[in-house]
Each structure stands twice: as C-alpha cells, then as structure tokens.
Amino acid sequence: MDRRTVLKGLAGAGGLALTGLAAPAIAQGASARTLRFVPQANLANFDPIWGTQYVVRNAAAMVWDTLYGIDSSLQPQRQMVESEEVTDDGTTWTFKLRPGLKFHDGEPVLSKDVVASLSRWSARDPMGLMIKALQQELTAVDDRTFKWVLKQPFPKMLYALAKNNSPCSFIMPERIAQTDPFKQITEYVGSGPMKFAKGEWVPGAKAVFEKFADYVPRQEKASWLAGGKQMQLDRIEWIVMPDPATAAAALQNGEVDWWENPIADLVPVLKKNKNISVDIGDPLGNIGSFRMNHLFAPFNDVRARRAVLMALSQEDYMRAIVGDDNALWKPLPGFFTPGTPLYSEVGGEILKGKRDLDAAKKLLAESGYSGQPVTCIVAQDQPITKALGDVTADLLKRLGMNVDFVATDWGTVGSRRAQKTPPGQGGWNMFHTWHAGADCINPAPYTAIRANGDKAWFGWPNSPGTEKEVASWFEAKNLDEEKAAIGRLNKAALDDVVYAPTGFFLSYTAWRKNVSGITKGPLPFFWGVSKSA
C-alpha cells in the first residue's frame, strides 16, 4: 500500500487526530513571541544567489532585504531605496539608499555593498544577465548613492530588482557578495528584519531566525515583499518534517504553529479541528515541471522530449498531488499562469486529447534511444516532487525506457541539478520541480522558460525560436503585441520542449487559530504575523 492510500484512509477516519503516529521531537508550549513553522522542505543550503530553490528564497526573504519589492499587485515598490532617477534616454539610473540601513553585524549598508551584491546577482539571474549584457558601468558614487549606466535602455529595471522569483537581488555585505557566484557563501550576515542563527542550524531538522532590533521598516503597509516589514515575532523556528502525517499531528497537537504546504489528502482531517485554519496559500497557484537535460541523450534529441509530451497525462500528475478535488487543478497546454492576461494555449495540441503511447514509443525509437539508463533524480522529502516522480517512473517505463530512479532529498536535487557532467558520472537526465504562478505571468521573472543554452536554467535548453519571442515580448508596445508574442513563444517552447508542464495546481496552507496576519502569496510572509498565547 502506498503513502497516498494510507493517508486517504486516515483522512476518511472521521477526524482522526493522528496522535498515534510518530511524534516530532519538539516540546510544546513555545512562547507567544516564537513561531514554529514547518517549511516545504529542508533548508539544506543557504545561498539565495547560487541556487533557485524556493525554500532557500523563502528563508532568505527574512534575512536579506532588496532594493525594491514586488507587491500583491505585481508592481515594484521602493524598499531599501529612497529615490531613483533615470535619464531621458533611459540609459543611466541613479539610486539613493534610505538612511539608517544596517547589516546584522552592525555595519551600515553602503553603496559598495549594493554594487557587489548586484554584480553577483546579475551573473546568475536571467534578467540580471540581460542587464549585464547592456551594462557600461555599475559604480558607487558615494556611501548612499550608486549608478548603473547602460548602453541602451532597459525599461524593466525596477521589476528586475523587485521580483520575487529566485534568485532575488538580495543585498549582502561587500565581502560576502564578492564570493564567486558559482560557489556557495558560508557567512550569512543579512540586511533584512530577521537574523539567521547559524549556530542553531541543523540541516534536516531545524533552522532558526531571530528578530534584528536595528532593522528600520518602511512606513507603508506591508504587501508581499514591499512596504513595512514589521516583525511581531522575536523568533521563528523552522521545524523540518518531511513526513506529512507527522506534520499534521504536530499541528493538531500545538507542537507547531504553521504548516506551509499540507497535502490535500490530510486537509479534511485538519479542517475538522476547531483550532486550525486551512486555506489556499496562493490563488495564482503553481505549474508542475518535468525538467529534462538537453545536453545528454536521450533528451538532447527533441524527438525524445516530444515523445514525453505525447505520452504524459497531466491528470495523472495532478491527481497524484491534489487527490480527487477537481477544483485544485487544471490541464495546462502551455507555460503561463491560467487566468492572467498572457495565458496562452497556442501550440498546445500535443498536450491535449487522448494520450498516444504507441506514437510516443515510435518517436522515441526514431530519436535513437536504445535502452541506456535514464537518471531521474526525485526528492522524497518534498511531497510535490515525490508525487510527480512516482508518476514519471511509471510513464518512462511504459515508454520502454530503462529508468535509473534516484530517490534522494530536495537539498541534494538542488546541488546535483547544477552539474553538467554526464548522467553516469554524477549528472542527471531529468528532475521534477514546480513554478509559482506569480513567476509565470510573463517572461520577465520566468527563469524556467528561458532557452539560451549555457545561460539557461538547469537543463540548459537551446531554443532560438523561444528566445526570439522572449525578446519580442520585451519589445512589445502594447498588450496586443505582448499577447501575440506570448502565443508564438508558447508554441516555440512546446515545439522544442524547453520543459514539460505537468499541469496547474493550487496548494493549501494551514495554521493554528492563535496565529494571525498570514497573507496569501507565492511565499510565506512572516512580517505582520503574530501569535497569542
């Protein structure tokens, strides 16, 4: 009997409290100034520029601040910046920092720190790379003023500095930001409202964040990553619980206060508990991703990638994540978030209709596949990726592939997927992840849709047709031109299979009713959250 069957049985047991299951090794009765939070996965590494895992971004958003922050209307707002000026020709941006900004070691945040931080970020982020390609100079003018001079205008500059998808342009001390962007930092001195308690960090078990008394919030109302990040809590403890049943028991028993992403099978149990609130975490939802390595066989041949699209059933993938609730998922014959202005199904026929396994097998054979192992790295401590991975293992076997299923943890996936070595030498052929709907509203923040070869995200797709339409979108003069470009982009990305979308889904979040201030969005926002005894 698999995990889903067991949990569905528990969910149907009339409000079973799950207290007979393995209990988390934590004490009850935490202070009202301490919040215990169960994150989506283990915080295995902590460099928000080196990698793109959401769990790292979520922690980093507490520890490091940004120059601008995206708000709930998806608009960039000033954060660490007091003012900005841009020349009439759009090529020179001059920024001034707010007074009183400090790092967690007590040192002031200076322009030289910002310059080093932006230099490191722009070496890894797709929008940063676009700016870097236009850059003439990035310099500190004085302690609070810095200047970015471009060879030609980049109208989406503020959006690039504000966006919430990984990697965000977090501001670090110069000495840390000078770390090679392709190597992990080892010092975690932040600029945000919470300090990282490195001495209490136990990867696989716990991470701790403490209020930074010298943080100066903005006066505006908080909205996502923008506005006043007012901390009502003194301490936030991330308690890692990869087993959903254990997390559910801990939440019901009051051993933890907030569970980021309870699986749908356990939601009926949680909803029966009068002390727990359950809601959709983010109305913009998520897009499931089957990411293939374009550098090595078999997926270096577009026919093998298209065979996957012909055979995969998005319904199978989505039901593995959300169960039987049809309101929680939608088929997605494309890459952009449903219900948003640029949603498109152009070119999506390959994902619609009856799945054709025989035609897919034939196309796979035409690609030259001859039984070599296909290394699938699948995180077992992340319910979303585990569910997707189980479906993929069955799918690839039915296609006649020799599946090398590597069951591992999410931290290891985060490290291994960055390797460009062959699959048999520590590399990989495919992995699963998901993309927040807020990151997939247009190509600007959408790391996963880029297909510029070595500069692309893990899998390194090279699709000139896709990149051409990304550029067309950036150059569009109105919404009609944007929509036309996105339609062409959607088709090009499906034709070349930049990645395989496995469907659109919504996720729950759950918290004790003595916790207030939780807001919906693409990541957990801890500012404004409070807890009563």
C-alpha positions in Angstrom: 0.0 0.0 0.0 1.5 3.4 -1.0 1.6 6.6 1.1 -1.3 8.2 -0.6 -3.6 5.2 0.1 -2.6 5.2 3.8 -3.2 8.9 4.2 -6.5 8.8 2.3 -7.6 6.1 4.8 -6.6 8.3 7.7 -8.4 11.3 6.2 -11.6 9.3 6.0 -11.4 8.1 9.6 -13.7 10.7 10.9 -11.3 13.4 12.2 -8.6 11.0 13.4 -6.0 13.2 15.3 -3.1 11.1 14.0 -1.6 11.2 17.5 -0.7 7.6 17.3 1.8 8.3 14.5 5.4 9.2 15.1 5.6 12.4 17.0 8.1 15.1 16.2 10.9 15.5 18.6 9.9 19.0 19.8 8.4 20.4 23.0 5.1 22.1 23.4 4.4 25.4 24.9 6.6 27.8 22.8 6.4 31.4 23.8 3.8 33.7 22.0 6.8 35.5 20.6 8.1 32.3 19.0 6.5 30.9 15.8 7.2 27.2 14.9 6.9 26.8 11.1 7.0 23.6 9.0 8.6 24.6 5.7 8.0 22.8 2.4 11.5 21.2 2.6 14.8 21.0 4.4 17.0 24.1 4.2 20.0 22.1 3.1 22.0 25.1 1.8 21.6 28.8 2.3 22.8 30.8 -0.6 19.9 32.5 -2.4 22.1 33.5 -5.4 23.9 30.2 -6.0 20.6 28.3 -6.4 16.9 28.8 -7.1 15.1 26.6 -4.6 12.0 28.2 -3.2 12.8 27.0 0.3 16.1 29.0 0.2 14.4 32.1 -1.3 11.7 31.9 1.5 14.3 31.9 4.2 16.4 34.5 2.5 13.5 36.9 2.3 13.6 37.2 6.1 17.4 37.6 6.3 18.3 39.8 3.3 16.4 42.9 2.1 16.1 44.1 -1.5 16.3 47.5 -3.2 12.7 47.1 -4.4 10.0 44.7 -3.5 7.1 43.4 -5.6 3.7 44.0 -4.1 0.5 42.0 -4.3 -0.5 43.9 -7.5 2.8 42.6 -9.0 4.2 46.1 -9.1 7.7 47.1 -8.0 7.9 49.4 -4.9 10.9 51.1 -3.2 12.3 49.1 -0.3 15.9 49.9 0.6 15.9 52.7 -2.0 14.9 56.2 -1.0 14.8 57.5 -4.6 15.8 56.8 -8.2 16.4 58.9 -11.2 16.7 57.8 -14.9 17.9 60.0 -17.7 15.6 60.9 -20.6 17.3 58.4 -22.9 16.8 55.6 -20.3 20.4 54.6 -20.1 21.6 56.0 -16.7 19.9 55.0 -13.5 21.0 56.8 -10.2 19.7 55.3 -7.0 19.9 56.7 -3.4 19.6 54.4 -0.4 17.4 55.1 2.6 19.3 56.4 5.7 19.9 54.1 8.7 20.1 50.8 6.9 22.3 48.3 8.8 23.6 44.8 8.3 23.2 42.3 11.1 26.8 42.8 12.2 26.0 46.4 12.9 27.8 47.8 9.9 26.0 50.3 7.7 24.7 49.3 4.3 26.7 51.2 1.8 26.7 51.7 -2.0 29.7 49.5 -2.4 27.8 46.6 -0.8 24.9 47.1 -3.2 27.3 47.2 -6.2 29.0 43.9 -5.2 25.6 42.3 -4.5 24.1 43.3 -7.8 27.2 42.2 -9.6 26.9 38.7 -8.1 23.2 38.5 -8.7 23.4 39.6 -12.3 25.9 36.8 -13.1 23.2 34.2 -12.3 19.7 35.7 -12.8 18.2 35.8 -16.3 17.0 39.4 -16.0 20.3 40.3 -14.4 22.2 38.7 -17.3 20.1 40.9 -19.7 21.1 44.0 -17.8 24.7 42.9 -17.6 24.8 42.5 -21.4 23.8 46.2 -21.6 26.0 47.4 -18.8 28.6 50.1 -19.3 29.3 50.6 -15.6 27.9 49.9 -12.1 29.6 52.1 -9.6 29.3 53.6 -6.1 29.0 57.4 -6.3 29.1 57.9 -2.5 28.1 55.9 0.6 24.4 56.2 -0.2 24.3 56.7 -4.0 25.1 54.3 -6.8 24.8 54.5 -10.6 24.0 51.9 -13.3 25.0 53.1 -16.8 23.7 51.1 -19.7 24.5 51.1 -23.4 20.8 51.1 -24.2 17.5 51.4 -22.2 16.2 48.5 -20.1 12.6 49.6 -19.2 12.0 46.8 -16.8 14.9 47.7 -14.5 12.8 48.2 -11.4 10.8 45.0 -12.0 14.1 43.1 -12.2 15.3 44.5 -8.8 11.9 43.8 -7.2 10.8 40.4 -8.5 10.1 37.6 -6.0 11.3 34.7 -8.1 14.7 33.1 -7.5 17.3 34.4 -7.5 16.2 37.7 -6.0 18.6 40.6 -5.8 19.3 40.4 -2.1 21.8 42.9 -0.6 24.7 41.4 1.3 27.9 42.9 2.7 30.6 43.5 0.0 32.9 40.9 1.4 30.2 38.2 1.1 28.9 39.4 -2.2 32.4 39.1 -3.7 32.1 35.3 -3.4 32.2 33.6 -6.8 28.5 33.4 -7.8 29.0 29.7 -8.8 30.2 28.9 -5.3 28.1 28.9 -2.1 28.6 31.6 0.6 29.5 30.5 4.1 28.7 33.6 6.0 25.1 34.8 6.5 25.1 38.4 7.5 21.9 39.9 6.3 20.2 43.3 5.8 16.6 42.2 6.5 14.3 42.0 9.5 15.5 38.6 10.8 18.9 37.3 11.6 19.9 33.8 10.8 21.0 31.9 13.9 23.8 29.8 12.2 24.8 28.2 15.5 21.3 26.6 15.8 21.1 25.4 12.2 20.8 21.7 12.0 20.2 20.8 8.3 17.5 18.2 8.1 16.0 19.2 11.4 15.8 22.9 12.2 16.7 26.5 11.2 16.2 29.5 13.5 15.7 33.1 12.7 15.8 35.9 15.4 14.4 39.5 15.2 17.0 42.1 14.2 16.4 45.0 16.5 18.1 47.6 14.3 16.1 46.9 11.2 14.3 50.1 10.0 11.0 49.1 8.3 9.4 51.4 5.7 6.3 53.2 6.9 4.0 51.9 4.2 1.7 49.0 4.8 3.3 45.6 4.0 2.4 44.0 0.7 4.3 40.8 -0.3 8.0 41.9 -0.5 7.1 45.6 -0.4 6.2 48.0 2.4 6.9 47.9 6.1 8.3 44.6 7.2 7.2 44.9 10.8 8.2 41.9 12.8 5.8 41.0 15.6 7.7 37.8 16.5 11.1 37.6 18.2 12.0 34.1 17.0 10.9 31.9 14.1 11.9 28.2 14.2 11.7 26.2 11.0 11.0 22.6 12.0 11.7 20.2 9.2 9.1 17.4 8.9 9.3 15.6 5.6 6.5 13.1 6.6 3.1 14.8 6.1 1.3 12.7 8.7 3.9 13.7 11.4 3.5 17.4 10.4 -0.3 17.1 10.6 -0.1 15.5 14.1 2.2 18.2 15.3 0.0 21.0 14.0 -3.1 19.5 15.6 -1.3 19.0 18.9 0.0 22.5 19.0 3.6 21.5 18.7 4.0 23.7 15.6 2.0 26.8 14.6 2.0 26.9 10.8 2.5 24.2 8.1 3.4 25.7 4.8 2.0 23.1 2.4 -0.2 20.4 3.8 -1.0 17.7 1.3 -4.6 17.7 0.0 -5.3 14.2 1.5 -4.9 15.4 5.0 -6.8 18.7 4.6 -10.2 17.1 5.6 -8.6 16.0 8.9 -7.2 19.4 9.6 -10.5 21.2 8.7 -12.3 19.2 11.4 -10.0 20.6 14.1 -11.6 23.7 15.5 -8.2 25.1 16.4 -6.8 25.1 12.9 -7.4 27.3 9.8 -6.9 25.9 6.3 -6.9 28.0 3.1 -5.4 28.1 -0.4 -1.9 29.5 0.1 -1.7 31.4 -3.2 -4.6 31.9 -5.7 -2.0 32.2 -8.5 -1.1 28.6 -7.9 1.7 26.5 -9.3 2.9 24.9 -12.5 4.3 21.5 -12.3 7.6 20.9 -14.2 9.2 17.8 -15.7 12.7 19.2 -16.4 14.9 17.3 -19.0 18.6 17.7 -19.5 19.1 18.9 -23.1 22.8 18.2 -23.0 22.8 14.4 -23.0 21.0 11.5 -24.6 18.2 10.7 -24.8 16.7 14.2 -24.1 19.3 16.0 -26.2 17.1 14.9 -29.2 13.9 16.9 -29.4 12.0 13.7 -30.6 12.7 12.1 -27.2 11.4 15.2 -25.4 8.3 15.3 -27.6 7.7 11.6 -27.0 7.3 12.5 -23.3 4.8 15.3 -24.1 2.8 12.9 -26.3 2.5 10.3 -23.6 2.2 12.1 -20.3 -1.1 12.6 -18.7 -1.4 15.9 -16.8 -4.4 14.5 -15.0 -2.3 11.6 -13.6 0.3 14.1 -12.4 -2.2 16.5 -10.8 -4.2 13.8 -9.1 -1.0 12.5 -7.6 -0.5 15.9 -6.0 -4.1 17.1 -5.1 -6.1 13.9 -5.0 -9.7 13.9 -6.1 -10.6 17.5 -5.7 -11.1 18.8 -9.3 -11.2 22.4 -8.0 -7.5 22.2 -7.2 -6.1 21.6 -10.7 -6.4 22.4 -14.4 -4.8 21.0 -17.5 -2.2 23.3 -18.9 -1.3 23.1 -22.6 1.3 25.8 -22.2 3.6 27.6 -19.8 1.8 30.7 -18.5 -0.5 31.1 -15.5 -4.2 30.5 -16.1 -6.5 33.4 -15.6 -3.7 36.0 -16.2 -3.6 38.4 -19.2 -0.9 36.5 -21.1 -2.3 33.0 -20.7 -2.0 31.1 -24.0 -2.7 27.6 -25.4 -1.2 28.3 -28.8 0.8 25.3 -30.0 -0.6 23.2 -27.1 -2.3 20.4 -29.1 0.5 17.9 -28.2 -0.7 18.1 -24.6 -4.4 17.8 -25.4 -6.7 14.9 -26.1 -6.1 11.2 -25.7 -2.6 10.2 -24.8 -0.9 8.2 -27.6 1.7 5.8 -26.1 2.3 3.9 -29.3 3.1 7.0 -31.3 5.3 8.2 -28.5 7.2 4.9 -28.4 7.7 5.2 -32.2 9.0 8.7 -31.9 11.3 7.7 -29.1 12.8 4.9 -31.2 13.3 7.4 -34.1 15.3 9.6 -31.7 17.9 6.8 -31.4 17.1 5.7 -27.9 18.5 2.2 -27.3 17.9 1.3 -23.7 20.5 3.4 -21.9 19.7 4.3 -18.3 17.6 7.5 -17.8 18.7 9.0 -14.5 15.7 10.6 -12.7 16.6 12.5 -9.5 13.5 12.7 -7.4 13.3 14.3 -3.9 11.4 12.1 -1.5 11.2 14.7 1.3 9.1 17.1 -0.8 5.5 15.8 -1.3 5.1 17.6 -4.7 8.2 16.2 -6.3 7.7 12.7 -4.8 4.2 12.5 -6.2 5.4 13.7 -9.7 8.4 11.4 -9.6 6.3 8.3 -8.9 4.1 9.1 -12.0 7.2 9.7 -14.2 8.9 6.5 -13.2 5.8 4.6 -14.4 5.4 6.7 -17.5 9.0 6.3 -18.7 8.9 2.5 -18.1 5.7 2.3 -20.2 7.6 4.2 -22.9 10.2 1.4 -22.8 12.9 3.4 -21.0 15.5 2.0 -18.6 14.7 4.1 -15.5 17.5 4.8 -13.1 15.4 6.2 -10.3 17.5 8.1 -7.8 15.4 8.6 -4.6 17.1 11.4 -2.7 16.3 14.6 -0.8 15.5 18.1 -2.1 18.8 19.6 -1.0 20.7 17.0 -3.0 18.5 17.7 -6.0 19.3 21.4 -5.7 23.0 20.6 -5.8 23.0 17.8 -8.3 20.9 19.5 -10.9 23.6 22.2 -11.3 26.0 19.6 -12.5 26.7 19.4 -16.2 28.6 16.1 -16.0 27.1 13.1 -17.9 24.3 11.2 -16.1 26.6 8.2 -15.4 29.2 10.5 -13.8 27.1 12.3 -11.2 24.9 14.2 -13.6 21.2 13.6 -14.5 18.6 13.2 -17.2 15.5 14.7 -15.5 14.2 16.1 -12.3 10.9 17.5 -11.1 10.1 20.9 -9.6 7.3 23.4 -9.8 7.0 27.1 -10.5 4.8 29.6 -8.6 2.1 31.1 -10.8 3.4 34.5 -9.8 6.7 33.7 -11.6 4.9 32.6 -14.8 2.7 35.6 -15.6 5.2 36.8 -18.3 8.7 36.1 -19.4 10.4 38.7 -17.2 10.5 36.7 -14.0 10.1 33.3 -15.6 13.5 31.7 -15.3 12.4 28.3 -16.4 11.1 29.4 -19.8 14.4 30.8 -21.0 16.2 28.7 -23.6 19.5 30.4 -24.1 21.8 27.4 -23.8 24.5 27.6 -21.2 22.9 30.7 -19.7 19.6 29.0 -19.3 18.2 27.3 -16.2 19.1 23.7 -15.3 18.6 21.5 -18.3 20.2 24.2 -20.5 17.7 24.2 -23.3 18.8 26.0 -26.5 15.8 27.2 -28.5 16.4 30.2 -30.7 12.7 30.4 -31.6 11.8 30.7 -27.9 14.4 33.3 -27.2 13.3 35.3 -30.2 9.8 35.6 -28.8 11.1 36.4 -25.3 12.8 39.4 -27.0 9.6 40.2 -28.9 7.7 40.4 -25.6 10.2 42.7 -24.1 10.0 45.0 -27.2 6.2 44.9 -27.3 4.5 48.3 -27.3 1.0 47.3 -26.1 -0.9 44.3 -24.6 -2.0 43.0 -28.1 1.6 42.8 -29.2 2.5 41.1 -25.9 -0.2 38.5 -26.3 0.9 37.8 -29.9 4.5 37.4 -28.8 3.4 35.0 -26.0 1.4 32.9 -28.3 4.4 32.4 -30.6 6.6 31.9 -27.5 4.3 29.2 -26.1 4.3 27.3 -29.4 8.1 27.6 -29.8 8.7 26.4 -26.3 6.4 23.4 -26.8 7.8 22.6 -30.2 11.4 22.4 -28.7 10.1 21.2 -25.3 12.0 23.7 -23.1 10.4 21.7 -20.3 7.3 19.5 -19.9 4.5 21.3 -18.0 2.6 18.7 -15.9 -0.4 20.9 -15.1 -1.6 23.8 -12.9 -2.5 23.2 -9.2 -3.4 25.0 -6.1 -1.8 24.3 -2.7 -3.1 24.6 0.9 -1.5 26.2 3.9 -2.6 25.6 7.5 -2.1 27.3 10.8 -3.2 27.4 14.4 -6.0 29.9 15.0 -4.0 31.7 17.7 -1.7 32.8 14.8 -2.9 35.9 12.8 -1.6 38.1 10.0 -1.0 35.3 7.5 -1.5 36.6 3.9 -1.8 34.8 0.6 1.0 34.9 -1.9 3.8 33.0 -3.6 5.9 32.6 -0.4 5.3 32.7 3.3 5.5 36.3 4.5 6.4 36.4 8.2 6.2 40.2 8.8 2.9 41.2 10.3 2.3 37.7 11.7 1.6 37.5 15.4 0.7 34.7 17.9 -1.4 34.8 21.0 -0.7 32.6 24.0 
